[in-house]
Amino acid sequence: MSETLTYSNPRLRAVIEDWPIGANKRGPATFYIERNSRGERAVRTTIGAPKKLTYARKARIVDGSDGRTYIAELSMMYHHISIMRGDMKFEHETVFDGDPRYPALVALFDGEAAA
């Protein structure tokens, strides 16, 4: 990874109107954070079945400095933050507590994020 990204605008819900939905088509995608006794996880719905990530201690939908949508997840057991790509297929990066960006990323989970 050549560019170090920053993340901002933590929220519990987001609608992206021009999301790729396959076969060169685009349409709306709704992202939201599902919360229950097991923790929090991101869910994305388009035209098919919802795509769900595994549970984390906390999760937020965030904007990357590259203009893309990401999911930030605070690990359940380990002290790291996973940044998932918006397509929810792959992890973009893992940020550990020794990284200088870690305190700013932990702050994304403070308080109630925008709905």
Summary of the structure (lengths in Angstrom):
residues: 115
radius of gyration: 13.8
end to end distance: 30.8
largest distance: 41.7
contacts: 299
relative contact order: 0.22
helix: 5%
strand: 55%
